[in-house]
Amino acid sequence: MSDRANDPDEGVELLWRQRRGQGHGLDVERIVAAAIEVADAEGLPGLSMRKVAERLGFTTMSLYRHVPGRERLVDLMRDAVLARLPAPPGQGSWRERLEAHARLDWELRRRHLWLAEARGTRRLPGPGAVAHYEGVLAILAETGLAPSEVVAAADLLGGFIDAEALTLVEAARAEDDSGLTHEEWWSGRDSLYDRLGAYPTITALWEAGGWDHPEDRFAFGLARILDGIELLITRNRDETRDDSCRMCGRPLDQPASGRRRTYCSRACRQRAYRRGRSG
C-alpha cells in the first residue's frame, strides 16, 4: 500500500477532483461502479481490489494507478451512492420535508446495505456526502433551533438511519451463514421459549399479542425522533416569547432591535448571578 493511501489530504483531493470517464479505458468512475456492484453482491467484507479488477478485466496493480487503496475506494463508493440521493423536497413543513428526506435515505441504504458499514468518525466526505448533509442541515436551520441543536439533530437522525441499516446488514449476514430466514431461526427456539414463562411482563405482553403485529421499526423510530425535535422547537419558541424577568417575573420592555433583555434591572441580574454562584 502506498503512502498516498494513508494521506487524508490525498484522499480529499481524490474525492473532490473533477472526474470524467475516458471511454473504454480504466478510470475512477468505472472502478467505483464495479466496486459498488461487488459490495452490493457480497457486502463490504467481500470487497477487495482484486475482485474489482477481475470484474473489470484488468490487473489489480492497474487499479492502484487510479485509486491508492481499498479504504479510499470505499470513500469514493460512499460518495457516489450518496450523490444519487435526490435533493430534499422544497415544499411542505420542516417535518414533512425531513421525513421525506429520511425515507429516501433509508431506501438508498436498503439498496446498498454496505453503506451503513462505510462510516466512521474519520471517514472522509466528498461532494455527494456533503451535499446530503447540507440538505438535512438546511431543513433544520429553518426551524429556529440553535446552531449546535441543528447539528445535534442532524447527527441524531443520521445515526438512527445508520443503526437501523446495520440491523439489515446483520440479518442478511446471519441468513447467509445459517441458511435460515430470521423467522425460521427464531421459530425453532422452543428451548428458550419454555424458560420465558417465569418473566411476567414478557408473558403478559406475549399473551396480549405484543409480538403478533410488530411496529415498523424504522417508521416508529423516525416518528419518535421527529416528535422530539418538534418538542425542542416548541420549547425554544416558548422561551423566546417569555418577556418576563427571569429573576422577579416582572414584564420586560424589549428593544426594537439588538440583544433581548432577560432581566428587568441590574439588581435582578446581580441577584441571579449571586444565586448561580452560590448554587
C-alpha positions as CSV (number, residue, x, y, z in Angstrom):
1,M,0.0,0.0,0.0
2,S,1.4,3.4,-0.9
3,D,1.8,6.4,1.4
4,R,-1.0,8.1,-0.7
5,A,-3.5,5.6,0.7
6,N,-2.8,6.8,4.3
7,D,-2.7,10.6,3.5
8,P,-6.0,12.3,4.3
9,D,-5.2,15.3,2.1
10,E,-4.6,12.9,-0.8
11,G,-8.0,11.4,0.0
12,V,-9.7,14.8,-0.1
13,E,-8.1,15.6,-3.5
14,L,-9.2,12.2,-4.9
15,L,-12.8,12.7,-3.7
16,W,-13.2,16.3,-4.8
17,R,-11.3,16.0,-8.1
18,Q,-13.4,16.7,-11.2
19,R,-13.5,13.4,-13.0
20,R,-14.8,12.4,-16.4
21,G,-15.0,8.9,-17.9
22,Q,-12.5,8.1,-20.6
23,G,-14.3,5.8,-22.9
24,H,-13.5,2.1,-22.7
25,G,-10.2,2.5,-20.7
26,L,-9.9,2.3,-17.0
27,D,-10.8,5.3,-14.9
28,V,-12.0,6.1,-11.4
29,E,-15.7,6.1,-12.4
30,R,-15.5,2.6,-13.9
31,I,-13.6,1.3,-10.8
32,V,-16.1,2.8,-8.4
33,A,-19.1,1.5,-10.4
34,A,-17.6,-2.0,-10.4
35,A,-16.8,-1.8,-6.7
36,I,-20.4,-0.9,-5.9
37,E,-21.6,-3.9,-7.8
38,V,-19.2,-6.2,-5.8
39,A,-20.3,-4.7,-2.4
40,D,-24.0,-4.9,-3.3
41,A,-23.5,-8.6,-4.1
42,E,-21.0,-9.6,-1.4
43,G,-21.1,-6.9,1.3
44,L,-18.3,-4.7,2.4
45,P,-16.2,-7.6,3.8
46,G,-16.3,-9.2,0.4
47,L,-14.9,-6.2,-1.3
48,S,-11.3,-6.3,-2.5
49,M,-9.2,-4.5,-5.1
50,R,-8.6,-7.9,-6.7
51,K,-12.3,-8.7,-7.1
52,V,-12.9,-5.3,-8.6
53,A,-10.1,-5.7,-11.0
54,E,-11.3,-9.2,-12.1
55,R,-14.8,-7.7,-12.7
56,L,-13.3,-5.1,-15.0
57,G,-10.9,-7.4,-16.7
58,F,-7.7,-5.6,-15.5
59,T,-4.9,-6.5,-13.2
60,T,-5.1,-5.5,-9.6
61,M,-2.0,-3.2,-9.9
62,S,-3.6,-1.3,-12.7
63,L,-6.3,-0.1,-10.2
64,Y,-3.7,1.3,-7.9
65,R,-2.7,3.8,-10.6
66,H,-6.2,5.4,-10.1
67,V,-7.2,4.6,-6.5
68,P,-4.4,4.2,-3.9
69,G,-6.2,1.6,-1.8
70,R,-9.3,-0.1,-0.6
71,E,-10.2,2.4,2.0
72,R,-10.0,5.3,-0.4
73,L,-12.1,3.2,-2.8
74,V,-14.8,2.8,-0.1
75,D,-14.8,6.6,0.4
76,L,-15.4,7.0,-3.4
77,M,-18.1,4.4,-3.4
78,R,-19.9,6.0,-0.5
79,D,-19.8,9.4,-2.1
80,A,-21.0,8.1,-5.4
81,V,-24.0,6.4,-3.9
82,L,-24.9,9.4,-1.7
83,A,-24.7,11.7,-4.7
84,R,-27.7,9.7,-6.2
85,L,-29.9,10.7,-3.3
86,P,-32.5,13.3,-4.5
87,A,-32.4,16.8,-3.0
88,P,-34.8,17.3,0.0
89,P,-38.3,18.3,-1.1
90,G,-38.8,22.0,-1.4
91,Q,-42.4,22.1,-0.3
92,G,-44.1,21.4,3.0
93,S,-43.3,21.8,6.6
94,W,-39.9,21.2,8.0
95,R,-41.2,17.9,9.5
96,E,-42.7,16.7,6.2
97,R,-39.5,17.5,4.3
98,L,-37.2,16.0,6.8
99,E,-39.3,12.8,7.0
100,A,-39.4,12.6,3.2
101,H,-35.6,13.0,3.0
102,A,-35.0,10.4,5.8
103,R,-37.2,7.9,3.9
104,L,-35.3,8.4,0.7
105,D,-32.1,7.9,2.6
106,W,-33.5,4.7,4.1
107,E,-34.4,3.3,0.7
108,L,-31.0,4.1,-0.6
109,R,-29.4,2.2,2.3
110,R,-31.7,-0.8,1.8
111,R,-30.5,-1.0,-1.8
112,H,-26.9,-0.7,-0.7
113,L,-26.6,-2.4,2.6
114,W,-22.9,-1.9,2.8
115,L,-23.4,1.8,3.1
116,A,-24.1,1.6,6.8
117,E,-20.7,-0.1,7.3
118,A,-18.9,2.5,5.3
119,R,-18.9,5.1,8.1
120,G,-16.7,6.2,10.9
121,T,-15.5,9.3,12.8
122,R,-12.7,9.9,10.2
123,R,-14.4,8.8,7.0
124,L,-13.7,11.5,4.5
125,P,-16.7,13.1,2.8
126,G,-16.8,14.0,-0.8
127,P,-19.2,16.4,-2.6
128,G,-22.0,13.8,-2.6
129,A,-21.9,13.2,1.1
130,V,-21.5,17.0,1.9
131,A,-24.5,17.9,-0.3
132,H,-26.5,15.2,1.5
133,Y,-25.5,16.6,4.9
134,E,-26.1,20.2,3.7
135,G,-29.7,19.3,2.7
136,V,-30.6,17.9,6.2
137,L,-28.9,20.9,7.9
138,A,-30.7,23.4,5.7
139,I,-34.1,22.0,6.7
140,L,-33.3,22.0,10.4
141,A,-31.7,25.5,10.2
142,E,-35.1,27.0,9.2
143,T,-36.8,25.8,12.5
144,G,-35.2,28.4,14.8
145,L,-33.1,25.8,16.6
146,A,-29.7,26.9,18.0
147,P,-26.8,26.1,15.6
148,S,-25.5,23.4,18.0
149,E,-29.0,21.9,18.2
150,V,-29.3,21.9,14.4
151,V,-26.0,19.9,14.1
152,A,-27.0,17.5,17.0
153,A,-30.5,16.9,15.5
154,A,-29.0,16.1,12.1
155,D,-26.4,13.8,13.6
156,L,-29.1,12.0,15.7
157,L,-31.2,11.4,12.7
158,G,-28.2,10.1,10.6
159,G,-27.1,7.9,13.4
160,F,-30.6,6.4,13.7
161,I,-30.8,5.6,10.0
162,D,-27.3,4.0,10.1
163,A,-28.2,1.9,13.1
164,E,-31.4,0.6,11.5
165,A,-29.5,-0.2,8.3
166,L,-26.9,-2.1,10.3
167,T,-29.7,-4.4,11.6
168,L,-30.5,-5.2,8.0
169,V,-26.8,-6.0,7.3
170,E,-26.7,-8.3,10.4
171,A,-29.9,-10.1,9.4
172,A,-28.7,-10.6,5.8
173,R,-25.3,-11.9,7.1
174,A,-27.0,-14.3,9.6
175,E,-29.3,-15.6,6.9
176,D,-26.4,-16.3,4.6
177,D,-24.4,-18.0,7.3
178,S,-27.2,-20.2,8.6
179,G,-29.3,-20.8,5.5
180,L,-32.4,-19.9,7.6
181,T,-34.5,-16.7,7.5
182,H,-34.9,-14.6,10.6
183,E,-38.4,-16.1,11.2
184,E,-37.3,-19.7,10.6
185,W,-34.4,-19.4,13.0
186,W,-36.5,-17.9,15.8
187,S,-39.4,-20.4,15.3
188,G,-37.0,-23.2,16.3
189,R,-36.0,-21.8,19.7
190,D,-38.5,-23.7,21.8
191,S,-35.9,-24.5,24.4
192,L,-35.7,-20.7,25.0
193,Y,-39.4,-20.0,24.9
194,D,-40.0,-22.8,27.6
195,R,-38.0,-20.7,30.0
196,L,-39.7,-17.3,29.4
197,G,-42.9,-18.1,31.4
198,A,-41.0,-17.1,34.6
199,Y,-41.0,-13.5,33.4
200,P,-44.4,-11.9,34.0
201,T,-44.1,-8.8,31.8
202,I,-42.8,-10.7,28.8
203,T,-45.6,-13.3,29.3
204,A,-48.3,-10.7,29.6
205,L,-47.2,-8.9,26.5
206,W,-46.9,-12.2,24.6
207,E,-50.4,-13.2,25.6
208,A,-51.7,-9.7,24.7
209,G,-50.3,-10.1,21.2
210,G,-47.4,-7.6,21.6
211,W,-45.3,-9.5,19.1
212,D,-48.1,-10.6,16.7
213,H,-48.1,-7.4,14.6
214,P,-44.9,-5.6,15.3
215,E,-44.5,-1.9,14.6
216,D,-42.4,-0.9,11.6
217,R,-39.1,-0.3,13.4
218,F,-37.9,2.4,11.1
219,A,-41.2,4.3,10.9
220,F,-41.7,4.1,14.6
221,G,-38.2,5.3,15.5
222,L,-38.3,8.1,12.8
223,A,-41.6,9.4,14.2
224,R,-40.3,9.5,17.7
225,I,-37.1,11.4,16.7
226,L,-39.2,13.9,14.8
227,D,-41.5,14.2,17.8
228,G,-38.5,15.0,20.0
229,I,-37.2,17.6,17.5
230,E,-40.6,19.2,17.3
231,L,-40.9,19.4,21.1
232,L,-37.5,21.1,21.2
233,I,-38.5,23.6,18.6
234,T,-41.8,24.4,20.5
235,R,-39.9,24.7,23.8
236,N,-37.4,27.1,22.3
237,R,-40.2,29.3,20.8
238,D,-42.0,29.4,24.1
239,E,-38.8,30.5,25.9
240,T,-38.2,33.2,23.2
241,R,-41.8,34.5,23.8
242,D,-41.2,34.8,27.5
243,D,-40.9,38.5,28.0
244,S,-40.8,38.5,31.8
245,C,-37.7,39.0,34.0
246,R,-36.1,35.6,34.8
247,M,-35.5,36.7,38.4
248,C,-38.6,38.6,39.6
249,G,-41.2,37.8,36.8
250,R,-41.9,41.5,36.0
251,P,-42.8,42.3,32.4
252,L,-39.9,43.4,30.2
253,D,-39.9,46.1,27.6
254,Q,-37.9,44.6,24.8
255,P,-35.8,46.8,22.4
256,A,-36.9,47.1,18.8
257,S,-33.5,45.7,17.7
258,G,-30.4,44.2,19.2
259,R,-30.0,41.8,22.1
260,R,-33.1,40.8,24.0
261,R,-33.4,41.6,27.7
262,T,-33.7,38.8,30.3
263,Y,-33.7,40.9,33.5
264,C,-35.7,44.0,34.3
265,S,-32.8,45.7,36.2
266,R,-29.2,45.5,37.2
267,A,-30.2,44.4,40.7
268,C,-32.1,41.4,39.3
269,R,-29.1,40.4,37.1
270,Q,-26.8,40.6,40.1
271,R,-29.2,38.6,42.2
272,A,-29.3,35.9,39.5
273,Y,-25.5,35.9,39.3
274,R,-25.1,35.5,43.1
275,R,-27.7,32.7,43.1
276,G,-25.8,30.9,40.3
277,R,-22.5,31.4,42.1
278,S,-23.9,30.1,45.4
279,G,-25.6,27.1,43.7
